[in-house]
């Protein structure tokens, strides 16, 4: 089967899908809607994937680009004559694919498109409904996304839900080996943007660090809140206890999880968080916001803790609670880390979960006949 994989950009998630598809029996073609400045994925495309040249994919795209991109997309479809198109996010790549009239279309939600973008205004709601109405199948990564898609008119029987999962061989379990006199290391991996609540993490760390001198924070990534975060740490007099490694490649990521005692996130919006699953796979408990996507993965006190979204005081208290566990009952944290790894093995095995994508293709073909 000839499949056109049409995505917004080229990210680590795209790489994993394309790498797995490259090993399938299908012929895969990659179409990129835009390039948003800096590279989001450093690994080259698998050699089996053919990049489709067109007028998009060279710079950030905007609403005014839509008409000429749609015309060019129709030309691409006529020339390539694919058997199926997989496209996402819903209001961007998948919308253009839906407007082209091509079938069968497998739309893939990227989480934020249904959780956040679909609620922006009437135009975004229309785009969401239109795309789903013209999709043979929709793929989502958690039940939260499934229910939102249903609320926008997508039939339940044409939704395929599976966590995108992680490579359990790359993100290996490693028990923590630090003693009580060593720093207690917290790890944040999300980009420094408002939607990920990194400012909440910063404020919570200042509060907790004033109570406990052993705390350290490693903040991977970068983003628009960089100056604000550094100001929070500076004014809180804890800047010397925060590490900023910058953007870290896929190969180095497991080492950061494994040297941490705890994974922390302040995200205000998520489906299934891949960063959370990576932490779980490495055997690290997590403190996460009590948004629906996270609640599908964590039972407080088992694989980590939930705290009220946006509540930096509650986050600070939970961090201190975790530190006290390492001081007085370190086996408890180890047990939680093993429970996190078990959760990843049971539900987040990428090699196993990927088969659901192939099932989605079959459902789409059967529906289109």
N, C-alpha and C positions, 0 to 999 in steps of 0.2 A: 504494500500500500504506500502511496505517495502522500506524505503528510507535510503541511506547511505549519510550522511553529512560529507564531506571530506574537512577540512580546514587546513590552514597553521599552526595555533597555536590555543590557546584558549584565546579569547579577549572579551571585553564587547560586541562587535558586535555579536560574535558567541553566547554568552550567550543569547542575545535577540532573535536571530533567533531560537535557540534551545528551549528556554522557550516557544515561541509561537508555534513551531512545536509540542512540548510535549502536548499541549492542543488540537491538531488536532486529526483527526481520524487515522492518519498514525502511523506506528511503525518506530521510528527514531533510527539510529545507528550513533555514532560519531567516526570518524577516524581523528587523528591528525598527521600532517606531521612532525612537529618538536616542540621542546620546546626551546625558545630562551633565556635561562638564567633565568631572573626574571619573576615572575608571572605577567601577563598582566590583569588578571581578578581574583578577590578574591572570587566571589560568586561560590558556588558549582554548578555543572551541575544539572539540574532538574532530579529528581529520575526516571522519565519515560524514560530518554535517556540512551541507553546502549552503553558503551564505547567498541570499538572493539580493542582487543589487537593485536599488530603486531610489526614489527621490528622498525618502525618509532615512532616519538612522544616523544623520550626520551632526545634528545639533538638537537642543531642546525644542520640543514641538509645542504649539499653542493652538487655541481654538481656530484661529484664522488659517492655519495650515490644513484644516480638515478637508475642505473641498478638493484641493489639488492632490492631497494624499489619497483620498477616496478614488479619484480618477485613476491615479497610478496603481493603486491596489487592484483595481479591476483589470488593469493591463497585466499585472503580475499573475493574477489568477488565470486569465485567458492563456497566457504563455506557458505557465507551469502545469495547469490542469490538475490540481491536486485531488486526491480522493477524500481528504478531510482537512479541515483547518482547526488547529487548537490556538486560541487567542485569549489574552488577558493582559491587564486588568479589564474589568467589565466596561467602564465608561471611556476607555481609550482604545487599545488595540481591538478588543472584542466588539466594541461599538462599530468601528470601521468595518470589521469583517461582517457584522450583521447587516450593515447598510449596503454592503456590496451585493447582497442577495445570495451569496454562496451557501450551499448546504452539502453535507452536514457540518455544522459548526459546533465545536466543543469549547465552551467558554470556561475560563479558569479564573475564579475569584482569588485575589491576592490578599484577602482579609480586609485591608483598609478601604477597598473600593465599596464594600457593603457596610462595614462598620462605621466608616466616617464619610466617604465621598457621597454615598447615596443619599445622605441626609442634608447635603449642603443647601440645596434650593430646588425649585420645581424643575429646572432644566436637568439637573443631575438625577433627580428621581425619574424623569422621563427617559433619560439615557439608560438608566438601570433597567427599567421595565421593558424598553424596546429591545435591548440586547438579550435579556432572558427570554422574551417572547419569541425571538428568532434563533434561539439556541436549541439544538437537538439534545444536548446534555450540558449540565454545569458541574464543574469540579470545585469542591471546597475542602478545607483542611480540618474542619471541626463542626460540631453540631450547631454552634452559635451561627456560623455562616449558613448552614443548611436552613435554619429557621428564618433567617433574614431573607434568603433567596425565595423561600416559600411565600413570605409576606409581600414580596414584589411580583408574585404571580408564577414562579417557576414550579411546575408539578414535582411533587416529592419523588415520584418514581423515576424521574429523569435527572436526579441529583446523585452524584457519586461522591461520598465523603471519605477521605482518608488523610491522616496526618502525613505531611511530606517527609517527616522522619529525618534521621541522620545516619551517617556511615558509622556503624558501631565498631568497625575495625580501626577507623581513624581517631574517633573520640573514645579512647580506651578508659576503662575503670582503673583508678589508682587511689588506694586508700591514703588519707592524709597522714603524714609522718612527723608533724611538728609537735614539739613539747609545749607545755604551758608558758614557758618563759620566752617563747617566740611570738612575733606579731600575729594578730588575728586578721587575716587578709580577706577583704571583700572585693568582689569583681563585678564591674558593670561593663557590658559590651555593646549597648545600644548607641546609635548615633545621637549626637548632641542636638536634638531637635525637640520642640515643645511637646509633640505627641508622645514622646518616650519618657517624659517625666524625670529627666536627668537632674533638673533643678531640685526636685523633691529629694532625690538621693543625696545631693550635695548638702541640702539643709539638714537632712536627717543625720548625715555623717558628722557635721559640725556639732550637733547636739550630743550624739553618742560619744564622739571623740573627747568631748569635755568631761565625760563621766569615766572614760576608760582610755588610758594612754597607750594600750596595746593595739588599738585598732589602726588598720591601714586600709587604704582604698586604691584600687587600680581601675582607672577609667579608660577603656579602649575607645577608639573612634575620634570623631571630630564633628563639627557642625556649627550652626548659627548661634548657639548658646555658649560658645567657647569663652568669650570675655566675661559673660555673666557668671559662669561656673567658677572661673578663677577668682572673680571678685568675692563670691560667697566663701570660698575657701580662705582667701586672704583676710577678709574681714573677720572670719571665725578663728583666725590664727591656727589653721591646720594645714596650710598649703604644703608644708614640708612632710606631711604624712600621706600625701596623695601622689600617685604615679600616673603619668600621661604617656603611654607608649605610642599613641597615635593609631593610625589604621594598620591593622595586623592582618597578614595573609592567612589563607586557609591552613597552610602547613604549620604555622606557629600557634594557632588558636588552642589546640589541646593543652599545650604547655601552660597557658595562662589559666585555664580552668583547673588544671591539676595542682598548681601552686597556690590556689585560693582555698580558703576554708568555706566560703559561702558565695553563692551567686545572688545578686540583688538587681531588681528592676523596678522602675517607677512607671512603666508604660500605662498610658491611659486608654490605649486601644490596641488589641491584638486578636488574631484568631488563635492558631496554634503557634506559639513563639518558637522558632528554630533555635534561638539562643538558649532558651530554657531547656530544650531537649538535648542540646549539646552539653550543658551543665549536668543534666541528669546522667547522660551517657558516661561522663567522666566521674560520676559518683559524688557530685556535689549537691548538698541541700540548697534550697532556694527560698528567698523571701520575695514574694511577688504581690502585685496589686490584685484585689478581689474582683477583677473584671471577668465576664463570663468565660472567655477563652482560657484564662489561667485556671479557673475553677474546675475545668474539665480534666486538669492534670494533677492538681495538688490537693491533698487532704491535709489540713493543718496538723502539724505534729507528726506526720508520717514521712513525706518527702521534703518537707519544708514548712513554710508558713504563708498565710494570706494576711494582708493588712488593707485597711480602707484606702481606696484610690485617692491620692493626693494628700494623705495625712502623714506629713513628715515626722510628727511626734510619735505616732504609732510605729512607723518604720524604725525610728531610733530606738524605741523600747524593745522591739523585736530583735534588732541587731544585738543589743546588750543581753537579751535573753539567750541568744545563740552563743554569745561569748561565755556566759556563765556556764552553759552546758559543757563547753570545751574545758573550762577550768575544773569543774567538779565531777562531771560524768561524761568524759570524752567518748565513751563507747556509744552514747546516745547519738552524737553527730555521725559517727561511723555507721551506725545502724540506719540512720536516715539517708545517708549517702548510698548505702546498698539498696535501700528501697527505691531511691531515685533511679539507680542503674537498672533495677528490675523493671521499673515502669517503662524505661526506654526500650529495653529488650522486648517487652511484651507488646508495646503499642507504637514504638517509633523506629522500627527497623526499616530503613529506606529500601533495602533490597526486596523485602517482603511487600511493603506498602505500595511500591511502584506498580505492582501487578494490577492494582485498581485502576490505574490510568489506562492500561490496555483494555480493561473491562469497559471503561467509559467509551472508548473508541467503538467497541462492538455494539454497545447500546445505541450509540449515535448512528451507526450504519443501519442497524435494524429498524430504528425509528424512521430513517429517511427513505427506506425502501417502499 
